[in-house]
């Protein structure tokens, strides 16, 4: 019996390539719109930010990033009001408009 070598595997290559496409389509469909916060909610978030910063305690943040809602637990290192940016102890940062909820 004659072996076809690598030629026999070519049809399976298209299956692997389509898997990446399917994953990207599923990821796009799972994206959500950014929730709109009221003035009261934004004021509460700002108050909790300052409380966490002044007391140097770990805060739990829900934030919006590229169509997904993510969570982060960290201590605030610095709040930059001019840039509307929060810098954490691990030197990662978030902008005020990304934040959806904060708990202490």
ABEGO torsion letter per residue (X at the ends): XBBAEAAAAAAAAAAAAAAAAAAAAAAAAABBBBBBBBAAAAAAAAAAAAAAAAAGBBBBBBBBBGGBBBBBBBBBABBBAAAGBBBBAAGBBBBAAABABBBX
